[in-house]
């Protein structure tokens, strides 16, 4: 209690690492943003967040600020999810960690990765999920995570492996760690005598971080040869709008999008078309999106509005 009172005392303020809550300093160990296909039903997102807090406590650091980017990424589909993840990056906090998990190969021999961008990190499986972002925004360093040995569920690496790495990276960012590269420090481990069943004390007897895999390029990761854009519906949002894997800047404004025997023209905004009319536009993340004014584009297109549907262009 004395430490808490001292921290809140205006006479002995703590440094502000990130954020302000109700006028008080909100000291945290970095920002971790979550991108998963877990869905909000069931215990998975809650367990993932709890693990981030538990690991922070074991590292004797404040809990990170946790941002839910999305938990309904295309299920079991790292490739389509990769084209949805990449355009989100410019709108995330700088000096943060993106923990991304769409991982149908969990428990297999597929590797885990930590990828350093300019001032942020990506953490997740090596299945292509982070490959588009790494290429588009320039991976500076790439690390392969140590293969988990004990105390790890073979079906929940998001909680038991990736979360631990994300916390350590977020802590290093928040502390202004002078290291330029993880390669400058030996692999670390946290040892715990507790068992996995001990509440609040997950078993950790393994290395968090990783042998150096490739400190210059993304040449060794899955998805390195995927195209920059795909003309395909990759996601349907709650309005029935259809997100695609095509950057709008690569398309002529006069081009018509052809899908399900429909030729769809471009508009700048919803109010530019009649109610119920289909159009394509550059969405808030710079991607081509198919929508309808006050209506579900997915419903209007029927079979053509499904995830995975390919489309073409008429210039």
Backbone bond lengths (Angstrom), bond angles and torsions (degrees), N, CA, C in turn:
res aa  C-N    CA-C-N  psi(-1)  N-CA   C-N-CA  omega(-1)  CA-C   N-CA-C  phi
1 X - - - 1.456 - - 1.526 110.90 -
2 X 1.355 116.30 -38.95 1.463 119.38 179.95 1.518 111.01 -60.63
3 X 1.339 116.44 -41.08 1.465 119.71 179.03 1.520 110.85 -63.49
4 X 1.335 115.93 -40.67 1.457 120.06 179.81 1.523 110.52 -63.42
5 X 1.359 116.60 -44.68 1.458 119.71 -179.09 1.515 110.74 -65.32
6 X 1.327 116.33 -36.65 1.457 119.01 179.29 1.519 110.64 -67.06
7 X 1.312 115.52 -38.54 1.459 119.54 -179.18 1.518 110.99 -64.28
8 X 1.317 116.84 -38.27 1.456 120.34 -177.54 1.520 112.24 -84.05
9 X 1.317 117.67 -10.92 1.456 121.22 -177.64 1.524 110.63 -68.17
10 X 1.331 118.01 132.37 1.470 119.73 177.56 1.526 112.53 -67.28
11 X 1.340 116.95 -13.83 1.455 119.91 -178.97 1.522 112.76 -85.99
12 X 1.313 116.35 -15.06 1.464 119.34 -179.43 1.529 109.44 -140.41
13 X 1.324 116.52 65.74 1.469 119.80 -174.66 1.518 112.17 -69.73
14 X 1.312 114.63 147.99 1.457 121.30 172.96 1.532 108.81 -86.00
15 X 1.332 118.66 151.58 1.468 120.24 174.78 1.514 110.35 -60.75
16 X 1.309 116.23 144.08 1.459 120.92 177.96 1.513 108.47 -89.51
17 X 1.330 115.73 112.99 1.457 119.77 178.80 1.518 111.30 -86.68
18 X 1.335 116.47 -38.89 1.460 118.85 -178.44 1.512 109.40 -167.04
19 X 1.319 117.17 126.84 1.454 121.08 166.14 1.516 114.54 85.75
20 X 1.325 115.16 162.00 1.454 123.11 175.31 1.515 106.92 -137.58
21 X 1.326 116.62 131.28 1.458 121.61 178.58 1.518 108.17 -122.19
22 X 1.327 116.93 122.74 1.467 122.78 177.03 1.521 112.05 50.33
23 X 1.341 115.78 37.05 1.446 119.82 176.60 1.508 114.72 82.18
24 X 1.373 118.31 -2.50 1.444 121.58 -178.97 1.523 109.96 -106.62
25 X 1.330 116.39 152.33 1.451 120.44 175.40 1.518 109.90 -60.80
26 X 1.309 116.69 135.44 1.462 122.31 178.92 1.522 108.03 -116.25
27 X 1.317 116.34 84.20 1.450 120.77 -175.95 1.529 108.86 -75.03
28 X 1.313 117.07 130.95 1.460 120.64 -179.51 1.517 108.66 -144.05
29 X 1.327 115.09 167.13 1.466 119.07 179.53 1.520 108.97 -101.73
30 X 1.316 116.50 62.29 1.453 120.46 175.56 1.516 113.39 88.55
31 X 1.336 114.76 179.61 1.469 122.70 -179.40 1.516 108.74 -117.94
32 X 1.325 116.69 130.77 1.464 122.94 175.95 1.523 107.75 -121.24
33 X 1.324 116.09 121.83 1.458 122.08 178.95 1.525 109.09 -103.57
34 X 1.326 116.94 136.66 1.457 122.34 -174.89 1.522 111.26 -106.72
35 X 1.328 116.29 131.63 1.464 123.64 176.53 1.521 106.07 -133.68
36 X 1.339 117.31 108.70 1.465 120.32 -176.66 1.525 111.02 -142.19
37 X 1.340 114.30 171.91 1.462 120.97 171.41 1.530 110.59 -109.36
38 X 1.325 116.75 21.81 1.468 120.71 -174.99 1.524 113.20 -67.24
39 X 1.326 117.01 -30.77 1.456 120.00 -170.86 1.524 110.12 78.26
40 X 1.318 116.01 161.80 1.464 120.19 -178.50 1.520 112.97 -92.58
41 X 1.322 118.05 -9.54 1.457 120.61 174.47 1.521 109.36 -80.85
42 X 1.311 116.14 143.84 1.456 119.59 179.16 1.517 112.54 87.30
43 X 1.345 117.06 -178.84 1.467 121.38 -169.27 1.518 115.61 -91.61
44 X 1.334 118.79 0.36 1.467 119.72 -164.85 1.520 113.57 -69.25
45 X 1.329 117.67 -46.38 1.455 119.63 179.75 1.520 110.20 -64.85
46 X 1.319 116.95 -41.32 1.465 120.64 178.68 1.515 111.97 -62.45
47 X 1.327 117.49 -41.51 1.457 119.92 178.35 1.525 111.40 -66.63
48 X 1.320 116.98 -38.33 1.455 120.45 178.91 1.530 110.53 -62.15
49 X 1.325 116.28 -46.81 1.465 119.46 178.95 1.529 111.28 -64.10
50 X 1.326 116.17 -40.71 1.460 119.50 179.31 1.519 111.16 -62.18
51 X 1.322 116.55 -38.66 1.464 119.89 178.59 1.530 110.91 -62.43
52 X 1.314 116.91 -40.33 1.461 120.11 177.86 1.525 110.77 -59.35
53 X 1.325 116.75 -40.00 1.463 120.97 179.76 1.527 110.56 -71.64
54 X 1.348 117.54 -42.21 1.459 121.22 178.92 1.527 111.40 -60.58
55 X 1.324 116.13 -46.25 1.460 119.97 -178.13 1.518 110.82 -64.69
56 X 1.323 117.12 -38.58 1.456 119.96 176.44 1.524 110.65 -59.35
57 X 1.338 116.13 -41.37 1.466 119.69 179.60 1.528 110.76 -64.46
58 X 1.327 118.12 -41.13 1.457 121.18 179.24 1.524 111.83 -66.10
59 X 1.309 116.54 -27.34 1.457 121.08 176.39 1.528 111.75 -87.72
60 X 1.333 115.38 3.52 1.463 121.26 -179.94 1.523 111.55 57.41
61 X 1.323 116.29 40.45 1.456 121.07 177.97 1.521 109.57 -126.00
62 X 1.332 117.92 155.95 1.465 119.93 175.99 1.525 110.63 -61.57
63 X 1.299 116.01 155.92 1.463 120.03 178.59 1.526 110.17 -67.07
64 X 1.326 117.02 146.18 1.467 119.58 177.61 1.519 111.33 -73.71
65 X 1.306 115.90 160.10 1.457 120.75 166.52 1.519 107.59 -76.11
66 X 1.332 117.45 125.81 1.459 122.39 -175.51 1.525 108.98 -109.76
67 X 1.328 116.12 125.81 1.463 122.37 -179.55 1.521 108.85 -114.45
68 X 1.316 117.42 124.90 1.467 121.77 175.08 1.518 108.49 -86.11
69 X 1.316 116.83 101.04 1.457 120.32 176.35 1.516 109.77 -73.50
70 X 1.324 116.90 -56.64 1.460 120.66 173.35 1.519 109.82 -165.32
71 X 1.321 115.68 150.26 1.459 121.91 177.21 1.526 111.46 -127.31
72 X 1.329 116.06 16.61 1.467 120.05 176.66 1.524 110.19 -125.62
73 X 1.332 116.01 37.73 1.464 119.69 172.60 1.527 108.90 -60.16
74 X 1.343 118.05 157.56 1.472 119.83 -178.37 1.528 111.87 -51.61
75 X 1.320 116.34 117.47 1.462 120.87 -172.46 1.521 112.14 -65.13
76 X 1.330 115.64 138.03 1.471 124.18 177.46 1.531 112.31 58.99
77 X 1.322 118.20 20.37 1.463 121.21 -169.55 1.533 110.81 -131.57
78 X 1.347 117.06 79.27 1.464 119.32 -179.12 1.525 113.74 -60.88
79 X 1.342 117.83 -33.28 1.456 118.95 -175.37 1.522 111.66 -69.06
80 X 1.308 118.28 -52.73 1.464 119.12 178.66 1.528 110.59 -63.47
81 X 1.316 116.23 -36.98 1.459 119.38 177.99 1.521 111.32 -63.36
82 X 1.332 117.49 -32.33 1.464 120.98 179.90 1.519 111.47 -62.23
83 X 1.343 116.96 -38.26 1.463 120.61 -179.86 1.530 111.69 -77.71
84 X 1.308 117.10 -14.68 1.461 121.39 174.63 1.527 110.47 -88.90
85 X 1.318 116.41 -35.48 1.457 121.43 -179.32 1.529 112.35 -68.81
86 X 1.327 116.55 -46.43 1.472 120.61 -171.98 1.525 113.44 -55.18
87 X 1.342 120.53 -47.81 1.473 118.57 -177.91 1.520 114.12 -70.58
88 X 1.332 117.64 -8.94 1.468 119.83 176.92 1.525 112.02 -77.88
89 X 1.325 117.57 -23.94 1.457 120.38 -169.69 1.526 115.04 -58.64
90 X 1.355 119.30 -41.20 1.470 117.77 -178.33 1.525 114.18 -62.92
91 X 1.332 117.67 -14.62 1.462 120.98 -176.38 1.523 112.13 -104.04
92 X 1.338 116.69 10.59 1.455 121.53 177.19 1.527 109.33 -98.90
93 X 1.336 116.89 158.73 1.468 118.78 179.93 1.526 111.20 -60.84
94 X 1.319 115.84 143.08 1.453 118.89 171.76 1.523 108.81 -69.45
95 X 1.323 116.67 161.97 1.463 122.27 -179.84 1.523 111.30 53.07
96 X 1.333 115.39 49.65 1.459 120.89 -179.45 1.525 109.50 -132.60
97 X 1.323 115.31 175.61 1.464 122.42 179.20 1.519 108.28 -120.45
98 X 1.328 116.45 128.90 1.463 121.56 173.90 1.520 107.95 -100.87
99 X 1.322 117.05 115.15 1.464 123.57 177.04 1.522 107.32 -96.71
100 X 1.326 116.77 110.16 1.468 122.17 -173.22 1.522 109.70 -116.55
101 X 1.337 116.51 126.94 1.457 120.41 -179.33 1.529 110.54 -138.27
102 X 1.315 115.77 102.36 1.465 123.37 163.38 1.524 102.37 -131.69
103 X 1.326 117.50 102.50 1.461 119.71 -157.05 1.526 112.68 -141.61
104 X 1.344 117.82 70.41 1.466 118.64 178.72 1.519 113.03 -64.70
105 X 1.333 118.24 -17.37 1.460 121.44 179.11 1.512 113.74 -94.32
106 X 1.334 117.86 16.22 1.458 120.51 -178.13 1.530 110.71 -55.68
107 X 1.326 116.06 136.77 1.453 121.22 180.00 1.508 114.21 88.76
108 X 1.327 116.96 -10.84 1.464 120.46 178.87 1.534 108.79 -86.65
109 X 1.314 115.54 -167.22 1.462 119.75 -179.10 1.528 112.61 -82.76
110 X 1.332 118.15 0.87 1.456 118.89 178.13 1.527 109.57 -59.70
111 X 1.310 116.58 142.84 1.460 121.18 -176.66 1.525 111.09 -82.56
112 X 1.314 115.86 166.42 1.452 122.68 166.38 1.512 108.58 -105.99
113 X 1.332 115.99 155.66 1.466 120.31 -175.53 1.525 111.05 -132.23
114 X 1.340 114.40 149.66 1.462 122.33 164.02 1.520 105.91 -124.12
115 X 1.335 116.55 121.43 1.458 121.99 -174.84 1.520 108.90 -119.14
116 X 1.310 116.28 124.21 1.456 121.10 178.54 1.516 109.76 -93.55
117 X 1.340 115.87 125.63 1.456 122.17 171.31 1.524 107.37 -96.34
118 X 1.295 119.13 -157.13 1.463 121.09 -175.39 1.523 111.83 -57.28
119 X 1.347 116.62 -53.15 1.460 119.00 -179.36 1.522 111.75 -139.93
120 X 1.319 116.88 16.62 1.456 121.84 -178.56 1.519 109.54 -136.28
121 X 1.335 115.20 173.44 1.460 121.14 -178.65 1.529 110.58 -128.98
122 X 1.328 115.91 149.65 1.453 123.74 169.09 1.523 107.41 -115.46
123 X 1.327 116.82 135.67 1.456 121.76 178.63 1.521 108.37 -131.66
124 X 1.331 117.09 131.47 1.455 120.62 178.60 1.514 111.58 169.69
125 X 1.327 117.28 -167.49 1.466 121.46 -177.12 1.527 112.01 -77.56
126 X 1.316 114.86 152.61 1.467 121.06 175.37 1.526 108.51 -89.11
127 X 1.326 115.39 73.83 1.468 120.54 179.88 1.533 111.30 -132.74
128 X 1.331 116.29 16.32 1.456 121.20 -179.10 1.506 114.23 98.71
129 X 1.321 117.87 -13.39 1.461 121.35 -175.09 1.524 112.45 -56.94
130 X 1.326 117.26 -37.04 1.463 121.04 -176.69 1.524 112.81 -104.41
131 X 1.328 117.46 2.18 1.465 120.91 -172.26 1.521 112.81 -67.93
132 X 1.327 118.47 -42.29 1.463 121.26 -178.50 1.526 109.74 -64.48
133 X 1.329 116.78 -43.62 1.463 120.34 178.26 1.521 111.07 -63.83
134 X 1.326 116.74 -40.96 1.460 120.26 -178.66 1.522 111.46 -63.25
135 X 1.335 116.52 -39.33 1.468 119.95 178.76 1.523 111.19 -73.32
136 X 1.321 115.98 -43.70 1.460 120.18 -173.55 1.523 112.16 -68.30
137 X 1.336 116.74 -35.19 1.457 119.85 -175.04 1.520 113.08 -110.47
138 X 1.311 117.22 3.38 1.453 120.95 170.11 1.512 114.59 80.57
139 X 1.335 116.85 89.58 1.459 120.62 175.90 1.521 110.18 -67.72
140 X 1.331 115.94 128.82 1.464 121.06 178.12 1.518 111.40 -90.16
141 X 1.316 116.08 -39.20 1.456 122.23 179.27 1.522 108.59 -144.58
142 X 1.322 116.63 147.45 1.453 121.41 178.54 1.524 108.80 -133.29
143 X 1.333 116.05 131.87 1.454 121.00 -177.92 1.520 110.18 -126.72
144 X 1.316 114.93 141.03 1.452 120.67 174.10 1.523 108.61 -93.88
145 X 1.320 117.15 130.80 1.451 120.97 -178.45 1.522 110.69 -74.25
146 X 1.334 115.25 145.02 1.451 120.23 176.02 1.521 109.93 -60.47
147 X 1.322 117.31 139.83 1.463 120.37 -179.66 1.524 109.39 -67.75
148 X 1.327 118.48 127.38 1.471 119.94 -176.86 1.524 111.56 -64.28
149 X 1.332 114.82 143.26 1.460 120.25 -176.35 1.529 112.60 -109.18
150 X 1.330 117.35 -56.33 1.461 120.45 -174.10 1.515 110.23 -131.71
151 X 1.337 115.77 160.96 1.450 121.23 174.92 1.509 114.77 65.25
152 X 1.346 117.18 25.29 1.456 121.74 -175.13 1.517 109.77 -125.15
153 X 1.331 116.30 128.03 1.455 119.50 172.99 1.524 109.34 -71.63
154 X 1.333 119.16 130.38 1.463 120.05 179.57 1.519 113.66 -67.92
155 X 1.332 117.08 -10.24 1.463 120.01 -179.26 1.516 113.94 -113.73
156 X 1.343 117.87 7.22 1.470 119.51 -177.41 1.526 110.02 -142.09
157 X 1.323 116.72 59.92 1.454 120.71 177.72 1.524 111.93 -69.04
158 X 1.331 117.47 -23.54 1.456 119.32 176.44 1.514 110.96 -57.09
159 X 1.326 116.48 -44.26 1.466 122.02 179.43 1.526 112.06 -78.66
160 X 1.322 116.91 -46.77 1.462 121.13 -166.33 1.527 114.45 -92.01
161 X 1.325 117.93 -13.02 1.464 120.39 -179.74 1.525 110.74 -125.75
162 X 1.329 116.93 -62.19 1.464 120.56 -172.24 1.522 112.69 -65.57
163 X 1.330 117.63 -35.23 1.458 120.08 -179.62 1.524 111.28 -62.03
164 X 1.329 116.96 -40.65 1.464 120.49 -179.22 1.527 111.28 -63.74
165 X 1.325 116.17 -42.93 1.461 120.22 178.67 1.520 110.26 -64.11
166 X 1.328 116.46 -43.57 1.471 120.42 -179.08 1.518 111.30 -60.01
167 X 1.333 117.31 -41.42 1.464 120.33 -179.89 1.522 110.87 -63.97
168 X 1.322 117.52 -44.44 1.453 119.38 -178.52 1.529 111.58 -64.30
169 X 1.311 116.45 -40.59 1.463 119.57 178.41 1.520 111.03 -66.66
170 X 1.327 116.99 -43.12 1.462 120.17 178.68 1.515 110.87 -62.34
171 X 1.325 116.96 -38.06 1.457 120.66 178.34 1.526 110.89 -64.35
172 X 1.320 116.57 -43.59 1.465 119.91 178.84 1.523 111.53 -61.94
173 X 1.345 116.26 -41.23 1.463 120.00 178.62 1.528 110.33 -62.40
174 X 1.331 116.41 -47.45 1.456 120.81 -175.55 1.525 111.77 -65.52
175 X 1.328 116.83 -32.51 1.457 120.35 -178.77 1.522 112.44 -83.58
176 X 1.328 116.63 -1.64 1.444 119.19 -178.94 1.502 111.80 64.90
177 X 1.339 115.44 41.86 1.459 121.02 -178.51 1.528 109.60 -54.21
178 X 1.325 119.42 127.19 1.455 121.05 -176.40 1.516 114.65 -73.79
179 X 1.325 117.58 -9.62 1.461 118.76 -179.63 1.516 110.59 -63.40
180 X 1.271 117.70 139.62 1.456 122.39 176.01 1.514 110.56 -88.72
181 X 1.316 117.59 -16.82 1.453 120.83 -173.88 1.505 109.94 -154.72
182 X 1.306 116.77 144.97 1.455 120.80 173.44 1.522 111.28 -62.14
183 X 1.317 116.41 -22.64 1.456 120.34 -179.40 1.518 111.68 -65.57
184 X 1.343 117.77 -14.92 1.452 121.32 -178.43 1.519 112.08 -83.68
185 X 1.326 117.61 -2.85 1.460 120.12 -178.33 1.516 109.45 -130.74
186 X 1.344 117.34 139.72 1.469 119.14 176.89 1.522 111.00 -61.33
187 X 1.314 115.92 155.70 1.456 120.86 175.94 1.526 109.68 -58.61
188 X 1.338 116.20 136.80 1.454 120.98 -178.31 1.510 110.52 -109.43
189 X 1.322 115.23 160.23 1.454 120.48 175.72 1.513 109.23 -141.77
190 X 1.324 116.45 152.96 1.456 121.21 171.02 1.515 106.48 -111.59
191 X 1.307 116.43 127.94 1.458 120.94 179.18 1.518 109.00 -103.20
192 X 1.295 115.58 137.45 1.459 120.48 178.06 1.516 108.15 -138.01
193 X 1.324 116.38 136.70 1.466 121.03 177.80 1.520 111.01 -86.19
194 X 1.314 116.91 -3.91 1.453 120.41 -176.71 1.512 111.38 -76.69
195 X 1.296 115.59 163.89 1.456 121.29 176.43 1.512 108.58 -101.28
196 X 1.347 117.50 161.07 1.467 119.21 179.67 1.509 113.82 -58.87
197 X 1.338 116.46 -21.47 1.459 119.44 -176.96 1.527 112.36 -80.69
198 X 1.346 117.72 -14.84 1.452 120.10 -179.03 1.526 109.59 -70.28
199 X 1.326 115.56 119.37 1.464 119.64 -177.14 1.524 109.98 -61.52
200 X 1.335 115.65 131.02 1.448 120.13 176.56 1.511 114.62 77.01
201 X 1.325 118.34 2.22 1.458 121.17 -179.69 1.522 109.94 -133.10
202 X 1.330 118.45 73.16 1.463 120.61 -179.63 1.516 110.57 -62.56
203 X 1.315 116.08 146.79 1.457 120.84 -179.39 1.523 109.85 -73.94
204 X 1.317 117.08 126.38 1.458 121.88 178.90 1.525 107.75 -135.58
205 X 1.277 116.22 106.46 1.459 120.68 178.50 1.519 107.39 -140.00
206 X 1.334 115.38 59.90 1.451 120.13 -175.44 1.520 109.11 -161.60
207 X 1.276 116.29 167.24 1.463 120.01 178.35 1.520 110.04 -74.91
208 X 1.331 116.70 135.82 1.459 120.50 170.78 1.525 109.82 -71.31
209 X 1.302 115.22 -60.18 1.445 121.87 -170.45 1.504 109.49 -109.85
210 X 1.075 123.99 158.84 1.404 155.16 -95.86 1.496 108.99 -141.21
211 X 1.285 113.24 146.84 1.454 118.50 172.87 1.521 109.19 -77.87
212 X 1.299 115.90 148.33 1.464 120.22 -178.47 1.519 109.28 -66.89
213 X 1.334 117.18 124.52 1.459 119.64 -179.65 1.521 110.92 -101.22
214 X 1.317 116.11 -49.92 1.468 119.76 -174.81 1.516 106.80 -161.27
215 X 1.302 117.47 110.70 1.459 120.07 -174.02 1.520 112.63 -99.08
216 X 1.320 117.42 18.46 1.464 117.54 -177.23 1.517 114.19 -135.96
217 X 1.318 119.68 -21.69 1.461 119.76 -174.01 1.508 110.17 -155.19
218 X 1.322 115.24 177.13 1.464 121.25 175.74 1.525 110.89 -101.31
219 X 1.316 116.83 20.73 1.459 120.96 -170.95 1.499 115.79 -63.62
220 X 1.337 118.26 -17.79 1.456 119.11 -174.63 1.521 113.46 -104.45
221 X 1.329 119.07 -1.35 1.453 119.14 -172.26 1.528 111.77 -95.39
222 X 1.314 114.54 155.97 1.462 120.99 176.15 1.533 109.03 -63.06
223 X 1.339 117.24 137.67 1.456 122.14 179.23 1.510 114.11 92.22
224 X 1.331 117.68 -0.55 1.467 120.39 -177.42 1.525 112.06 -61.36
225 X 1.359 117.39 -25.02 1.460 120.87 -177.90 1.521 112.56 -100.88
226 X 1.325 118.52 8.68 1.459 120.35 176.94 1.526 109.92 -70.47
227 X 1.337 117.70 149.30 1.473 119.68 -178.75 1.521 111.86 -68.60
228 X 1.318 116.02 160.82 1.459 121.18 179.34 1.532 111.91 -65.75
229 X 1.338 116.61 -31.59 1.466 121.52 -178.35 1.518 108.66 -138.80
230 X 1.329 116.67 152.72 1.463 121.51 172.10 1.529 108.67 -131.46
231 X 1.327 116.77 135.31 1.467 122.51 178.08 1.525 108.44 -87.98
232 X 1.314 114.00 78.87 1.457 120.46 -172.73 1.527 108.98 -155.46
233 X 1.314 116.97 145.86 1.459 121.22 173.25 1.519 108.38 -75.46
234 X 1.327 116.85 124.62 1.458 120.06 -176.05 1.524 113.38 -114.04
235 X 1.340 117.31 -14.72 1.467 118.92 -175.44 1.520 109.60 -162.41
236 X 1.334 115.84 143.06 1.465 122.14 174.25 1.520 107.82 -117.85
237 X 1.326 116.93 122.93 1.462 118.66 -178.18 1.527 110.76 -87.53
238 X 1.322 115.40 -176.63 1.455 120.31 -174.99 1.512 114.98 -66.68
239 X 1.336 117.53 -16.71 1.463 121.77 176.71 1.517 112.22 -90.09
240 X 1.319 117.43 -5.66 1.458 120.58 -173.68 1.510 113.01 85.81
241 X 1.337 117.68 7.31 1.460 120.80 173.93 1.524 109.63 -71.43
242 X 1.321 116.78 146.91 1.457 121.95 -173.46 1.521 110.57 -112.36
243 X 1.310 115.10 111.11 1.460 120.93 178.97 1.525 109.13 -83.04
244 X 1.311 116.40 144.95 1.466 120.77 -179.06 1.531 109.90 -122.46
245 X 1.314 114.94 172.07 1.455 121.02 177.86 1.512 113.59 -95.35
246 X 1.316 117.96 20.40 1.466 123.13 -177.41 1.528 110.11 -108.74
247 X 1.329 117.48 126.54 1.460 121.28 174.40 1.528 109.34 -73.79
248 X 1.318 116.47 131.35 1.464 121.24 -175.93 1.525 111.86 -63.38
249 X 1.312 117.33 -30.00 1.460 120.42 -178.30 1.520 112.49 -65.75
250 X 1.321 117.71 -15.51 1.465 120.98 -179.81 1.524 112.64 -91.67
251 X 1.334 117.42 2.23 1.466 121.93 -175.04 1.525 110.08 -119.45
252 X 1.320 116.58 138.96 1.463 121.93 174.65 1.526 109.60 -64.89
253 X 1.335 116.50 136.06 1.464 120.12 -178.69 1.523 112.72 -60.07
254 X 1.330 116.92 -27.35 1.466 120.22 -178.77 1.519 112.60 -84.92
255 X 1.308 118.04 -5.75 1.469 120.94 -176.95 1.522 110.68 -67.84
256 X 1.317 114.98 144.34 1.461 121.19 174.70 1.519 108.88 -104.75
257 X 1.318 115.09 134.70 1.456 121.82 179.29 1.517 108.56 -86.84
258 X 1.321 117.45 128.75 1.464 122.19 -176.12 1.513 109.20 -110.12
259 X 1.334 115.76 117.87 1.457 120.82 -179.64 1.521 108.87 -150.48
260 X 1.298 116.20 136.02 1.466 121.61 176.69 1.531 111.65 50.03
261 X 1.339 116.45 45.54 1.458 124.95 178.84 1.527 113.02 64.55
262 X 1.315 116.52 13.87 1.459 120.67 177.26 1.520 109.69 -108.55
263 X 1.332 116.44 138.15 1.455 122.19 172.61 1.520 107.36 -104.14
264 X 1.309 115.93 117.59 1.461 121.44 -170.72 1.520 109.31 -113.95
265 X 1.324 116.31 124.41 1.454 120.84 -177.94 1.519 110.66 -88.51
266 X 1.312 115.07 165.67 1.453 120.94 178.99 1.519 110.38 -85.54
267 X 1.321 115.70 146.05 1.460 122.62 168.60 1.521 107.36 -139.13
268 X 1.305 115.44 158.18 1.467 118.38 -178.16 1.515 111.83 -80.41
269 X 1.345 115.68 -35.93 1.461 120.12 -175.96 1.518 109.88 -152.06
270 X 1.319 115.49 168.07 1.467 121.74 -174.66 1.529 112.10 -60.71
271 X 1.322 116.67 -38.88 1.470 120.01 -176.40 1.521 112.86 -69.06
272 X 1.337 117.40 -8.92 1.470 120.08 -179.33 1.529 112.97 -81.95
273 X 1.325 117.32 -6.81 1.473 120.24 179.78 1.523 109.26 -125.31
274 X 1.322 115.10 162.61 1.464 120.22 -179.50 1.526 110.71 -71.35
275 X 1.327 119.16 153.46 1.467 121.47 176.00 1.536 111.07 -53.54
276 X 1.326 116.32 131.96 1.452 121.81 -179.69 1.515 114.88 84.57
277 X 1.338 118.35 -2.46 1.463 120.73 -178.23 1.531 110.76 -87.39
278 X 1.322 115.11 135.22 1.458 120.90 176.80 1.533 110.58 -77.35
279 X 1.320 116.22 147.32 1.462 121.41 173.66 1.523 108.05 -158.15
280 X 1.323 116.06 163.55 1.460 119.54 169.71 1.514 108.74 -115.30
281 X 1.306 115.67 152.04 1.459 119.58 -177.52 1.520 109.63 -152.21
282 X 1.323 115.08 167.33 1.464 120.62 173.22 1.514 107.77 -84.66
283 X 1.330 115.90 113.96 1.454 117.81 -175.13 1.535 111.33 -78.26
284 X 1.301 116.43 -177.01 1.464 121.29 -172.11 1.520 113.39 -67.76
285 X 1.332 117.30 -10.02 1.464 121.15 177.30 1.523 111.76 -109.60
286 X 1.356 116.02 10.38 1.455 119.92 176.38 1.511 115.24 84.01
287 X 1.327 117.38 13.09 1.460 121.38 -177.79 1.528 111.11 -105.98
288 X 1.338 115.99 155.29 1.463 120.77 173.24 1.524 108.94 -69.85
289 X 1.318 115.38 129.56 1.462 121.36 178.20 1.523 108.45 -134.33
290 X 1.322 116.54 139.67 1.467 122.47 177.93 1.521 107.88 -101.41
291 X 1.321 116.62 129.45 1.456 121.02 -175.95 1.522 109.51 -145.04
292 X 1.311 115.64 177.29 1.463 122.74 173.40 1.515 107.41 -141.87
293 X 1.316 116.05 146.71 1.455 120.46 -179.54 1.526 109.91 -71.09
294 X 1.340 115.92 115.78 1.470 122.70 176.98 1.525 112.64 58.91
295 X 1.332 116.04 32.54 1.461 120.29 -179.97 1.516 108.58 -154.38
296 X 1.333 116.17 163.55 1.456 121.57 178.37 1.526 110.18 -88.00
297 X 1.317 116.78 116.49 1.461 120.25 176.52 1.513 110.63 -63.15
298 X 1.310 117.08 -35.64 1.456 120.86 178.63 1.521 111.02 -61.28
299 X 1.324 116.51 -43.29 1.467 120.69 179.06 1.528 111.12 -66.74
300 X 1.311 116.72 -42.62 1.461 120.05 -177.99 1.527 112.25 -65.05
301 X 1.332 116.62 -33.44 1.464 120.21 -177.38 1.519 113.19 -87.41
302 X 1.330 117.65 -10.98 1.463 120.00 177.38 1.515 111.89 59.28
303 X 1.326 116.71 -126.34 1.462 121.33 -179.45 1.521 111.86 -59.97
304 X 1.325 116.06 -28.79 1.463 119.79 -179.76 1.511 113.82 -74.48
305 X 1.331 116.71 -8.80 1.446 120.51 -178.34 1.514 114.32 -98.82
306 X 1.333 117.26 16.28 1.451 120.97 -177.55 1.525 111.97 -88.52
307 X 1.319 115.45 153.74 1.456 121.19 175.60 1.524 108.87 -59.76
308 X 1.309 115.50 134.59 1.460 120.13 179.94 1.507 114.28 96.52
309 X 1.336 118.35 -9.18 1.466 121.33 179.09 1.522 110.23 -67.87
310 X 1.316 115.81 129.73 1.464 121.25 176.94 1.529 109.98 -86.69
311 X 1.329 116.43 154.37 1.452 120.01 178.23 1.534 108.50 -141.13
312 X 1.339 115.37 166.81 1.449 121.16 -179.88 1.517 111.05 -127.32
313 X 1.347 114.71 -174.03 1.458 120.45 -177.04 1.521 110.59 -134.57
314 X 1.325 115.69 144.52 1.471 122.47 168.52 1.516 107.39 -119.05
315 X 1.322 116.83 118.47 1.465 120.57 -178.67 1.520 111.84 -90.44
